[in-house]
Amino acid sequence: MLNWLINFSLNNRLLVCVLARLLVCVLAVVLMLVGGRAVMRLPVDAFPDTTPVQVQVNTTAPSLNPQETEQQITIPIELAIGGLPGLENVRSISKFGLSQVVATFDDDTSIFRARQLVTERLQSIELPTGIQRPQLGPISTGLGEVFHYVVRSDNPQRTLTRSCAKCAASPRSTRGAGSKNNTMSSSSRSGL
């Protein structure tokens, strides 16, 4: 069989050469078409989201100081959340009247699954009377604030510059689709 193939190739060199080139050209065209189709379906993100999967649990307790907030609210929430599947770490902060616990999950965990798991565990927590039930924070990422702008002027009256920013630039920045909040801050430092 092998001898027949070698003899056929040697006797019909022109035919084998043409067929090989034709086969290579057809395969190249097919690969270009498949690659072009894949590129058209490829989701491209200008700002890839590198934020880990996080669930934020907020509890307000207006009558408690930070130590009481930690002991009566934050620690029970941390203990309830501990051991969830995919949980990487738990961070918390306790202030006057506020307990905030942030649970970070691995990247393979869906944000919705993580929120469901945390919500189920929060149902079993017993809090002191008069304290509101813990609330989950919004689903957000580190890309919430993307656009910052600065308005500068040589005019010594900073109120005029602020008015310009407030009346002209700020409203225009919220015209885009998906724009919601627009916060302004001013600086009185010299040399701006």
Beta strands, then each sheet from edge to edge (+ up, - down):
strand 1: 53-60
strand 2: 87-95
strand 3: 98-105
strand 4: 135-136
sheet 1: 2+ 3- 1+ 4-
end
